[in-house]
């Protein structure tokens, strides 16, 4: 009889098509195998790369774990100790995939028995608990390139929840805090738009004067901007600076399992489900429409104007099927922006009728 060196297999299997995913702005929540080692740190592997044989991850290490990640939940094998382990990810066919590790068992004599143990976690991606279970396990809550912004935002959102006891009010408060933080930038943007709105009648006169000659019209409009010291990009640049922060908050709301089945107020009893009565999407449409009325569109042809008029309706239909927590965020953000834009328009601009009267008098 000879001594043998057996191995233990720890495997997780997943149906690649049955996973729940949320997608927006060209980014979707991740579903698939993930590995963590001190050598390669945290590595995600898509089902497509597994099928094509292009999956790249650390194959062997003396530490780490393997997990199967999906939206809100994760299952992971978490072996302890400094033990050599071999990681794998395989396509089993029929959209089934497996990921796991092979761990050696101590050499056994013929007829002897041995065992190897590993912890298994299968549950929600609650970040504070995952971090305490195993090093790096909290990384399965993945915000991608927005992590550096999203992680602090989640901390703030959690802190506000600890104060209010309600995730809906925490979403509203963190959105208000972000708008307050970016108030100077937003003020610059809205001030620029208010000045452009003030000169809308003058621009309309130029358009009527030059008719279909778009080149002369654009030249005359740029001369007007230069004379009146209007920066047409002044309304865009501050908004672009803020976009990564608000997109990061968006993905925090998408990825946060703590919001799952969490109520907000009255008819909203699950912030991760759609609004059952479509009240928030309708409010969002109204806010967008009112904002559009205050936003100048110099040089835009009638066809473009008609297309823009349908944007509130398009977004309303999109928001109707999105989680209520996300729509609550958009409604709060849009309402605050509408109030700020209205205030800046009154302070720095004039109504079109007043401007038009002055222009005609000249």
The 8 nearest C-alpha neighbors of each residue, nearest first, counted from 0:
[[1, 109, 2, 108, 110, 3, 107, 111],
 [2, 0, 109, 3, 108, 107, 110, 4],
 [1, 3, 108, 107, 109, 106, 0, 4],
 [4, 2, 107, 106, 5, 1, 108, 109],
 [5, 3, 106, 104, 107, 105, 6, 2],
 [6, 4, 104, 3, 103, 7, 106, 105],
 [7, 5, 103, 104, 102, 101, 8, 4],
 [6, 8, 102, 101, 103, 9, 104, 5],
 [9, 7, 101, 100, 10, 102, 6, 99],
 [10, 8, 99, 100, 101, 7, 76, 11],
 [9, 11, 99, 98, 8, 97, 100, 12],
 [12, 10, 98, 97, 99, 67, 13, 9],
 [13, 11, 97, 96, 98, 10, 95, 14],
 [12, 14, 96, 95, 15, 97, 11, 67],
 [15, 13, 95, 17, 16, 94, 96, 18],
 [14, 16, 94, 17, 95, 13, 18, 96],
 [17, 15, 14, 18, 94, 95, 19, 13],
 [18, 16, 14, 15, 19, 13, 94, 20],
 [19, 17, 16, 15, 20, 69, 30, 14],
 [18, 20, 70, 17, 21, 69, 30, 16],
 [21, 19, 28, 70, 18, 22, 27, 29],
 [20, 22, 27, 28, 23, 19, 253, 70],
 [23, 21, 27, 26, 28, 20, 25, 24],
 [22, 24, 25, 26, 27, 21, 28, 250],
 [25, 23, 26, 22, 27, 246, 249, 250],
 [26, 24, 23, 22, 27, 28, 21, 246],
 [27, 25, 23, 24, 22, 28, 21, 29],
 [28, 26, 22, 21, 29, 23, 20, 25],
 [27, 29, 21, 20, 70, 22, 30, 26],
 [30, 28, 27, 69, 31, 70, 68, 20],
 [31, 29, 69, 68, 70, 28, 18, 32],
 [30, 32, 68, 45, 67, 46, 44, 29],
 [33, 31, 67, 44, 66, 68, 98, 43],
 [32, 34, 43, 66, 42, 65, 44, 67],
 [35, 33, 65, 42, 41, 64, 66, 43],
 [34, 36, 41, 40, 63, 64, 42, 65],
 [37, 35, 63, 40, 38, 39, 62, 60],
 [36, 38, 40, 39, 63, 62, 35, 60],
 [39, 37, 36, 40, 60, 57, 35, 62],
 [40, 38, 36, 37, 57, 41, 35, 42],
 [39, 41, 36, 35, 37, 38, 42, 34],
 [42, 40, 35, 34, 39, 36, 43, 138],
 [43, 41, 34, 33, 56, 35, 40, 44],
 [44, 42, 33, 32, 34, 45, 41, 31],
 [45, 43, 32, 54, 33, 31, 46, 42],
 [46, 44, 47, 48, 31, 49, 43, 32],
 [45, 47, 49, 48, 31, 50, 44, 15],
 [46, 48, 50, 45, 49, 51, 53, 44],
 [49, 47, 54, 53, 51, 45, 50, 46],
 [48, 50, 46, 52, 54, 47, 51, 89],
 [49, 51, 47, 48, 52, 90, 46, 89],
 [52, 50, 48, 53, 49, 47, 54, 46],
 [51, 53, 49, 50, 54, 48, 47, 89],
 [54, 52, 48, 51, 49, 55, 50, 47],
 [53, 55, 48, 49, 52, 44, 56, 45],
 [56, 54, 53, 44, 57, 48, 42, 43],
 [57, 55, 58, 42, 54, 34, 39, 44],
 [56, 58, 59, 39, 55, 60, 86, 38],
 [57, 59, 86, 85, 56, 87, 60, 84],
 [58, 60, 85, 84, 57, 86, 83, 61],
 [61, 59, 62, 84, 83, 85, 36, 58],
 [60, 62, 83, 82, 81, 84, 63, 59],
 [61, 63, 60, 36, 81, 82, 37, 64],
 [64, 62, 36, 35, 37, 65, 61, 60],
 [63, 65, 77, 35, 76, 34, 78, 66],
 [66, 64, 34, 75, 76, 99, 33, 35],
 [67, 65, 75, 33, 74, 32, 68, 34],
 [66, 68, 32, 74, 31, 73, 33, 75],
 [69, 67, 73, 30, 31, 32, 66, 72],
 [68, 70, 30, 72, 73, 71, 29, 18],
 [69, 71, 72, 19, 20, 28, 30, 29],
 [70, 72, 256, 124, 123, 69, 254, 255],
 [73, 71, 123, 124, 69, 122, 70, 68],
 [74, 72, 68, 121, 122, 67, 69, 123],
 [73, 75, 121, 120, 67, 66, 122, 68],
 [76, 74, 66, 120, 65, 119, 77, 67],
 [77, 75, 119, 65, 64, 118, 78, 66],
 [76, 78, 118, 64, 117, 119, 75, 79],
 [79, 77, 117, 118, 76, 64, 80, 116],
 [80, 78, 77, 117, 81, 62, 82, 118],
 [81, 79, 82, 78, 62, 61, 83, 63],
 [80, 82, 61, 62, 83, 79, 60, 78],
 [83, 81, 61, 80, 84, 62, 102, 79],
 [82, 84, 61, 60, 102, 81, 85, 62],
 [85, 83, 102, 101, 60, 59, 61, 82],
 [84, 86, 59, 101, 100, 58, 102, 87],
 [85, 87, 100, 58, 99, 59, 84, 101],
 [86, 88, 99, 98, 100, 89, 85, 58],
 [89, 87, 98, 97, 49, 99, 90, 86],
 [90, 88, 97, 96, 49, 91, 98, 87],
 [89, 91, 96, 50, 92, 49, 95, 97],
 [92, 90, 95, 96, 89, 93, 97, 94],
 [91, 93, 94, 95, 90, 96, 50, 89],
 [92, 94, 95, 91, 14, 90, 96, 15],
 [95, 93, 15, 92, 14, 96, 16, 91],
 [94, 96, 14, 91, 93, 92, 13, 15],
 [97, 95, 90, 13, 91, 12, 89, 14],
 [98, 96, 12, 89, 11, 88, 13, 90],
 [99, 97, 88, 11, 87, 10, 32, 89],
 [98, 100, 10, 9, 87, 86, 65, 11],
 [99, 101, 86, 85, 9, 87, 8, 84],
 [100, 102, 8, 85, 84, 7, 6, 9],
 [101, 103, 84, 7, 6, 100, 8, 83],
 [104, 102, 6, 7, 5, 105, 101, 4],
 [103, 105, 6, 5, 115, 106, 4, 102],
 [106, 104, 107, 4, 103, 113, 5, 114],
 [105, 107, 4, 3, 104, 2, 108, 5],
 [108, 106, 2, 3, 111, 105, 4, 109],
 [107, 109, 2, 111, 110, 3, 1, 106],
 [108, 110, 111, 2, 0, 1, 107, 3],
 [109, 111, 108, 112, 107, 0, 2, 1],
 [112, 110, 108, 109, 107, 113, 2, 106],
 [113, 111, 110, 107, 114, 108, 109, 105],
 [114, 112, 111, 104, 107, 115, 105, 106],
 [113, 115, 116, 104, 112, 105, 7, 6],
 [114, 116, 104, 117, 7, 113, 102, 103],
 [115, 117, 114, 118, 78, 79, 7, 77],
 [118, 116, 78, 77, 119, 76, 79, 115],
 [117, 119, 77, 78, 76, 120, 116, 79],
 [120, 118, 76, 75, 77, 117, 121, 74],
 [119, 121, 75, 74, 122, 76, 118, 77],
 [122, 120, 74, 73, 75, 119, 123, 72],
 [121, 123, 72, 73, 120, 74, 124, 125],
 [124, 122, 72, 125, 71, 73, 256, 121],
 [123, 125, 72, 71, 126, 256, 73, 140],
 [126, 124, 128, 123, 127, 129, 256, 257],
 [125, 127, 129, 137, 128, 124, 130, 140],
 [126, 128, 130, 129, 125, 131, 137, 124],
 [129, 127, 131, 126, 130, 125, 132, 137],
 [130, 128, 137, 126, 132, 131, 136, 127],
 [129, 131, 137, 128, 132, 127, 136, 133],
 [130, 132, 128, 129, 133, 127, 134, 136],
 [133, 131, 129, 130, 128, 134, 136, 120],
 [132, 134, 136, 131, 130, 135, 129, 77],
 [135, 133, 136, 130, 132, 131, 137, 63],
 [134, 136, 137, 138, 133, 130, 35, 41],
 [135, 137, 138, 129, 133, 134, 130, 139],
 [136, 138, 129, 130, 126, 139, 135, 140],
 [139, 137, 140, 136, 135, 141, 41, 126],
 [138, 140, 141, 137, 136, 68, 124, 73],
 [141, 139, 138, 137, 124, 142, 254, 126],
 [140, 142, 139, 143, 138, 146, 254, 29],
 [141, 143, 146, 145, 144, 250, 140, 149],
 [144, 142, 145, 141, 146, 147, 26, 149],
 [143, 145, 146, 142, 147, 148, 141, 247],
 [144, 146, 143, 142, 247, 148, 147, 149],
 [147, 145, 149, 142, 148, 144, 150, 143],
 [146, 148, 145, 149, 150, 144, 151, 142],
 [149, 147, 146, 145, 150, 151, 247, 244],
 [148, 150, 146, 247, 152, 151, 145, 147],
 [149, 151, 153, 152, 146, 148, 147, 154],
 [152, 150, 154, 153, 149, 148, 155, 147],
 [153, 151, 149, 155, 154, 150, 156, 248],
 [154, 152, 156, 150, 151, 155, 157, 149],
 [153, 155, 151, 157, 152, 156, 158, 150],
 [156, 154, 158, 152, 153, 157, 159, 151],
 [155, 157, 153, 159, 158, 154, 169, 152],
 [158, 156, 160, 154, 155, 159, 153, 161],
 [159, 157, 155, 161, 160, 156, 154, 162],
 [160, 158, 162, 169, 156, 161, 157, 155],
 [159, 161, 157, 164, 163, 169, 162, 158],
 [160, 162, 158, 159, 164, 163, 157, 165],
 [163, 161, 159, 160, 164, 158, 165, 169],
 [164, 162, 160, 165, 161, 159, 169, 168],
 [163, 165, 160, 161, 162, 166, 159, 169],
 [166, 164, 163, 167, 160, 168, 169, 263],
 [165, 167, 169, 160, 168, 170, 258, 263],
 [168, 166, 263, 170, 169, 165, 171, 324],
 [167, 169, 171, 170, 166, 165, 172, 163],
 [168, 170, 166, 172, 159, 160, 167, 171],
 [171, 169, 167, 173, 168, 172, 166, 174],
 [170, 172, 168, 174, 169, 173, 175, 331],
 [171, 173, 175, 169, 174, 170, 168, 176],
 [174, 172, 176, 170, 175, 171, 169, 177],
 [173, 175, 177, 171, 172, 176, 170, 332],
 [174, 176, 172, 178, 173, 177, 179, 171],
 [177, 175, 173, 179, 174, 178, 172, 180],
 [178, 176, 180, 174, 179, 175, 173, 181],
 [177, 179, 175, 181, 180, 176, 182, 174],
 [180, 178, 182, 176, 177, 181, 175, 183],
 [181, 179, 177, 178, 182, 176, 183, 175],
 [180, 182, 178, 184, 179, 183, 185, 177],
 [181, 183, 179, 185, 184, 180, 178, 186],
 [184, 182, 186, 185, 181, 187, 180, 179],
 [185, 183, 187, 237, 186, 181, 182, 188],
 [186, 184, 188, 182, 187, 183, 189, 181],
 [185, 187, 183, 189, 184, 188, 190, 182],
 [188, 186, 190, 184, 185, 189, 191, 183],
 [187, 189, 234, 185, 191, 186, 190, 233],
 [188, 190, 192, 186, 191, 340, 187, 193],
 [191, 189, 193, 187, 192, 188, 186, 343],
 [190, 192, 194, 188, 189, 193, 234, 233],
 [191, 193, 189, 195, 194, 190, 234, 196],
 [194, 192, 344, 348, 190, 196, 195, 191],
 [195, 193, 197, 191, 196, 348, 192, 190],
 [194, 196, 192, 197, 198, 193, 191, 199],
 [197, 195, 193, 199, 295, 194, 198, 192],
 [196, 198, 194, 349, 348, 195, 199, 354],
 [197, 199, 201, 195, 196, 200, 202, 194],
 [198, 200, 202, 196, 201, 197, 203, 195],
 [201, 199, 203, 355, 202, 198, 204, 351],
 [202, 200, 204, 198, 203, 199, 358, 205],
 [201, 203, 205, 199, 204, 200, 206, 198],
 [202, 204, 200, 206, 201, 205, 199, 207],
 [205, 203, 207, 201, 202, 206, 208, 200],
 [206, 204, 208, 202, 207, 203, 209, 201],
 [205, 207, 203, 204, 208, 209, 210, 216],
 [206, 208, 204, 210, 205, 209, 203, 202],
 [209, 207, 205, 206, 210, 204, 216, 203],
 [210, 208, 206, 212, 207, 216, 205, 211],
 [211, 209, 207, 212, 208, 206, 213, 216],
 [210, 212, 213, 209, 206, 216, 207, 214],
 [211, 213, 214, 209, 210, 215, 216, 206],
 [214, 212, 216, 215, 211, 217, 209, 210],
 [213, 215, 217, 216, 212, 218, 219, 211],
 [216, 214, 218, 217, 213, 212, 219, 209],
 [215, 217, 213, 219, 214, 218, 209, 220],
 [218, 216, 220, 214, 215, 219, 213, 221],
 [219, 217, 215, 221, 216, 220, 214, 222],
 [218, 220, 222, 216, 221, 217, 215, 223],
 [219, 221, 223, 217, 222, 218, 216, 224],
 [220, 222, 224, 218, 223, 219, 217, 225],
 [223, 221, 225, 219, 220, 224, 226, 218],
 [222, 224, 220, 226, 221, 225, 227, 219],
 [225, 223, 229, 221, 227, 222, 226, 228],
 [224, 226, 228, 222, 223, 227, 221, 229],
 [225, 227, 223, 224, 228, 222, 229, 221],
 [226, 228, 224, 225, 229, 223, 222, 194],
 [229, 227, 225, 226, 224, 230, 223, 194],
 [228, 230, 224, 227, 231, 225, 191, 194],
 [229, 231, 233, 232, 228, 224, 191, 225],
 [232, 230, 233, 229, 234, 191, 224, 195],
 [233, 231, 235, 230, 234, 236, 191, 188],
 [234, 232, 230, 231, 235, 191, 188, 236],
 [233, 235, 188, 232, 191, 192, 236, 189],
 [236, 234, 232, 238, 233, 237, 239, 188],
 [235, 237, 239, 238, 233, 234, 232, 240],
 [238, 236, 240, 184, 239, 235, 188, 185],
 [237, 239, 241, 235, 236, 240, 242, 185],
 [240, 238, 236, 242, 241, 237, 235, 243],
 [239, 241, 237, 238, 242, 236, 243, 244],
 [242, 240, 238, 239, 244, 243, 245, 237],
 [241, 243, 239, 245, 244, 240, 246, 238],
 [244, 242, 246, 245, 241, 247, 240, 145],
 [245, 243, 247, 242, 246, 241, 248, 148],
 [244, 246, 248, 242, 247, 243, 249, 241],
 [247, 245, 249, 243, 248, 244, 242, 250],
 [248, 246, 149, 244, 250, 245, 249, 145],
 [247, 249, 251, 245, 246, 250, 149, 252],
 [250, 248, 246, 252, 247, 251, 245, 253],
 [251, 249, 253, 252, 247, 248, 254, 246],
 [250, 252, 248, 254, 253, 249, 255, 149],
 [251, 253, 250, 249, 255, 254, 248, 325],
 [254, 252, 250, 251, 255, 249, 21, 325],
 [253, 255, 251, 252, 250, 256, 71, 140],
 [256, 254, 257, 252, 251, 253, 258, 71],
 [255, 257, 71, 259, 258, 254, 124, 125],
 [256, 258, 255, 259, 125, 261, 260, 166],
 [259, 257, 261, 256, 255, 270, 260, 271],
 [258, 260, 256, 271, 261, 257, 270, 269],
 [259, 261, 269, 258, 270, 262, 271, 268],
 [260, 262, 269, 258, 259, 270, 268, 263],
 [263, 261, 268, 269, 267, 270, 264, 260],
 [262, 264, 167, 267, 268, 165, 166, 261],
 [263, 265, 267, 266, 262, 268, 167, 168],
 [264, 266, 267, 263, 268, 262, 269, 274],
 [265, 267, 268, 264, 275, 276, 274, 263],
 [268, 266, 264, 263, 265, 269, 262, 274],
 [267, 269, 262, 266, 263, 261, 270, 260],
 [270, 268, 260, 262, 261, 272, 271, 267],
 [269, 271, 324, 323, 272, 261, 258, 262],
 [270, 272, 322, 259, 269, 323, 324, 258],
 [273, 271, 322, 269, 270, 323, 274, 321],
 [274, 272, 322, 323, 321, 320, 275, 319],
 [273, 275, 277, 323, 276, 267, 272, 279],
 [276, 274, 277, 273, 266, 267, 278, 272],
 [275, 277, 278, 274, 266, 279, 273, 267],
 [278, 276, 274, 280, 279, 275, 319, 281],
 [279, 277, 281, 276, 280, 282, 274, 275],
 [278, 280, 282, 281, 277, 283, 326, 327],
 [281, 279, 283, 315, 319, 277, 282, 318],
 [282, 280, 284, 278, 283, 279, 277, 285],
 [283, 281, 279, 285, 284, 280, 286, 278],
 [282, 284, 280, 330, 286, 281, 285, 279],
 [285, 283, 311, 281, 287, 315, 282, 286],
 [284, 286, 282, 288, 283, 287, 289, 281],
 [285, 287, 283, 289, 288, 284, 290, 334],
 [288, 286, 290, 284, 285, 311, 289, 291],
 [287, 289, 291, 285, 290, 286, 311, 284],
 [288, 290, 292, 286, 291, 287, 285, 293],
 [291, 289, 287, 293, 292, 288, 337, 286],
 [290, 292, 288, 294, 289, 293, 287, 308],
 [291, 293, 289, 290, 294, 288, 295, 287],
 [294, 292, 290, 291, 295, 289, 341, 340],
 [293, 295, 291, 292, 290, 296, 192, 196],
 [296, 294, 196, 297, 195, 293, 192, 199],
 [295, 297, 299, 298, 294, 304, 196, 199],
 [298, 296, 299, 295, 199, 202, 195, 203],
 [297, 299, 300, 296, 202, 206, 217, 203],
 [300, 298, 297, 296, 303, 304, 301, 302],
 [299, 301, 303, 302, 304, 298, 305, 297],
 [302, 300, 304, 303, 305, 299, 306, 298],
 [303, 301, 305, 304, 300, 306, 299, 307],
 [304, 302, 306, 305, 300, 301, 299, 307],
 [303, 305, 301, 307, 302, 306, 308, 300],
 [306, 304, 308, 302, 303, 307, 301, 309],
 [305, 307, 303, 308, 304, 309, 302, 310],
 [308, 306, 304, 310, 309, 305, 303, 311],
 [307, 309, 305, 306, 310, 304, 311, 288],
 [308, 310, 307, 312, 306, 311, 313, 305],
 [309, 311, 313, 307, 312, 308, 314, 306],
 [312, 310, 284, 314, 313, 287, 309, 288],
 [311, 313, 315, 309, 310, 314, 284, 316],
 [314, 312, 310, 316, 315, 311, 309, 317],
 [315, 313, 317, 311, 316, 312, 318, 310],
 [314, 316, 312, 318, 284, 280, 313, 317],
 [315, 317, 319, 313, 314, 318, 312, 320],
 [318, 316, 314, 315, 319, 320, 313, 321],
 [319, 317, 321, 315, 320, 280, 316, 314],
 [320, 318, 316, 280, 317, 321, 277, 315],
 [319, 321, 318, 273, 317, 322, 316, 274],
 [320, 322, 318, 273, 319, 323, 326, 325],
 [323, 321, 271, 273, 272, 324, 325, 270],
 [322, 324, 270, 273, 326, 274, 325, 272],
 [325, 323, 270, 327, 322, 326, 271, 328],
 [324, 326, 328, 327, 323, 322, 329, 252],
 [325, 327, 329, 323, 328, 324, 330, 318],
 [328, 326, 324, 330, 325, 329, 323, 331],
 [327, 329, 325, 331, 326, 330, 332, 324],
 [330, 328, 326, 332, 331, 327, 333, 325],
 [329, 331, 283, 333, 327, 332, 328, 334],
 [332, 330, 334, 328, 329, 333, 327, 335],
 [331, 333, 329, 335, 330, 334, 328, 336],
 [332, 334, 336, 330, 335, 331, 329, 337],
 [335, 333, 337, 331, 336, 332, 330, 286],
 [334, 336, 338, 332, 337, 333, 339, 331],
 [335, 337, 333, 339, 334, 338, 340, 332],
 [336, 338, 334, 340, 335, 339, 290, 341],
 [339, 337, 341, 335, 336, 340, 342, 334],
 [338, 340, 336, 342, 341, 337, 343, 335],
 [339, 341, 337, 343, 342, 189, 338, 336],
 [342, 340, 344, 338, 339, 343, 337, 345],
 [343, 341, 339, 345, 340, 344, 338, 346],
 [342, 344, 346, 340, 345, 341, 347, 190],
 [343, 345, 193, 348, 341, 347, 342, 346],
 [346, 344, 342, 343, 348, 347, 341, 349],
 [345, 347, 343, 344, 348, 342, 349, 193],
 [348, 346, 344, 343, 345, 193, 190, 194],
 [349, 347, 344, 193, 197, 194, 345, 346],
 [350, 348, 197, 351, 354, 353, 345, 344],
 [349, 351, 352, 353, 354, 197, 348, 196],
 [350, 352, 354, 353, 355, 197, 349, 200],
 [351, 353, 355, 350, 354, 356, 200, 349],
 [354, 352, 356, 355, 350, 351, 357, 349],
 [353, 355, 351, 357, 356, 352, 358, 197],
 [354, 356, 352, 358, 200, 353, 357, 351],
 [357, 355, 353, 359, 354, 358, 352, 360],
 [358, 356, 360, 354, 355, 359, 353, 361],
 [357, 359, 355, 361, 360, 356, 354, 201],
 [358, 360, 356, 361, 357, 355, 354, 201],
 [361, 359, 357, 358, 356, 355, 354, 353],
 [360, 359, 358, 357, 356, 355, 201, 354]]
